[in-house]
């Protein structure tokens, strides 16, 4: 299956795809490692933000920034892989905003339970929600973009419902406060990462 981009663009798209894949792999590896290195944190009730504080916190900070870079690389690669009439900067912009929000989240710590609210905690909360919303909205916009390119319409059959599920899950996470926060948040993260990994595989198949 061929890509819609010009042959001269393929090396740059491949490099961006490799950056995105490495960034996603680094985040997944860091997240798994932190759950093993921080046994005192209950994985069901503890949000990812708690792993930023204390031992090994810098590892997750680096992983968050890497994931942000990966989302931008993915957005750029997908845009360039589309036929020119189907290209849009909207998804790329949303992924860039998600990556920026994620980087802010990494270095503005959340307020610990039982302490007074702080400006840093407010910034953390807003940027964390922004990262989820920007990322999932970007996924939906990108999946809709697949429909405009005949070479990508088959991908849209699964990418669009999956992206809509991720977008809806973010709102469920925000509204349903009784659900175990750690488990629910990590489930949404897995759904988002899964979509990105599968889209990267679809992109790789078009670059062969």
N, C-alpha and C positions, 0 to 999 in steps of 0.2 A: 504494500500500500504506500503510495507516494504522498509526500507532504505538499502543501499548497505554496510553500515558500520558494524563492529562487535558489538554484543550486549554490550560488556564491554565499548565501546566508546560512547554509547548513552547518559549517564549522562553528560559527558563533552561537547558533542555537544549541548545538551539542555541548559546547562549553557551559552555557547557561544551565542546560539540563543536568550536567554533571555537578555543577555547584549546588543546584537545588537538591539533587539526590544526596550529596554528601552532607548538606545541612540537615535534611530530614533524618538521615541515619545518625548523625551526631546527637540530635535532640533525643531520638528514641533511645540510643545507647546511654545517654546521660540520665534520662528519666528512670530507666530500669536500674542503672547502677545506684542511683540515689535511694531508691526503695530498698535496696539491699544494704546500703551504708547507713541508713537512718531507721533502724528497726524500732526506735522509740516512738516513731510517728505511726499512728494507725492509718493504713492506706485507704480504708473505707471512709473515715471521717476527716482526714487531713487533706486540705486543698493543696495544690501544687505550690501555691505561694508560701506555705509554711516551710517547704524545702529550700526556699531562698534564704532563710534565716538560720544562722547557726553553722554547724560543721558542714562542709562541702557545699555551702550556698553558692560560692563563686562558680562552681561547676555548672549549676543550673542557670546562673546569670549568663555565662558564655553560651550555653545551649539555647537560651531564649533569643539572644542576639543572632546566633547562627540560624535559627529557624526563621527569624525576620528576614535575614539576607536571602535565605532559600525561597521564601514566598515571593520576594521581588524578582529573583532569577526565574522562578517558575512563570510568573505573570508575563515577564518580558519574552521568554522563550515561546510561550503559547501565542502571544500577540504576533510575533515574527513568523510563526509557523502557519498562520492563517493566510488565505488569499487576501491581497490588498483591500478589496471591497468589504471584506468581513472584519477587518482589524478595527479594534477600539481600544482607546487608552483607559477606559473606565475601570475594567477589571484590574489592570496593572496599577492604577492609582489606588484602588481599594486595598490591594495586597501591600502596597508601599505604606499606606496608612496603618494597616494591621501590623506590619513589621516594626514601624516606629512606635506604635502603642505597646507592642510586646517588649521592646527594648526599655521603654520607660517603666513598664511593670517590673522588669528585672531589677531595677536599681532604686525603685521607690517601694520600700517595704510596707506590707499590710500592717494594720493595727492588730496587736495580739489581743485575744479574748480577755475581757476584764479590765482593760486599760482605757483611758480617755481617748476619744478620737482625735487624730492629728491631721494636719494638712498633708503630710506625706502619705498617710493612710488613705485620705480622700483621693489623692493623685493616683495611688496604686489601684484603688477600686475603679475609678473612671477609666484609666488606661487599660485595665484588664478587660472590662466590659467592651471597651472600644476595640480591643484586639479581636475578641470573639465576633463582634458584630461586623467589623470591617472585613475580616477573613471570610466569614460565611456569606456575606453579601457579595463579595468579590467572586466567590465560588459560583453563586447563582448567576451573576452577570456573565461570567466566563462560560458557564454551561449554556446559557442562552446564545452566546456568541458562536458556540459550536453549531447551532442550528442554521446560522447564516452562511456557513461554509460547507458545501456538499461533501468534502473530504472528511469532515468531522461530525456529520449528522448521526452516524451510528454511535459514536461516543456519547452524544447528547442523550441517547435513550436511557443510559444508566447514570450519566453524570448529573443531569438536571434533577431527577428525583432524589438522588443522594445529597446533592447540594441543598435542596429544599428541606430535606430531613435535618441536615446539620443546622440550617438557619432556624427551623422551628425548635430544635433541641436547645439552642441558646436561650430562646425565650422561655421555654419550660424550666430551664435551670434558673433563670432570673425570677420567675413567678412562684415556682413550687419550692417553698423554703423548707418543707419538712423532709424532703428527700436527703439522704446522706450526701453531704456536700462534696466530700472527696471523691466518692465513687461516681456521682453524677457528673462532676466536672471532668474527671478523667475519661469517662465514657464519651463525652462530647469531643474531647481532644482526640481520642482514638478515631472517632468518626471523621473528623477533619483531616487528620494525618492519612487515614486510609484513602480518602478521596484524592488527596494530592499525590500519593504514591501511585494509585491506579491511573491518574491522568498523566503522570510522568511515564508510565509504561506505555500508554497510548501514544504519547509523543515520540518515544523511542521507536515504536513500530513504524511510525511515519517517516522517520529519518533514515531508515535502513535503505 
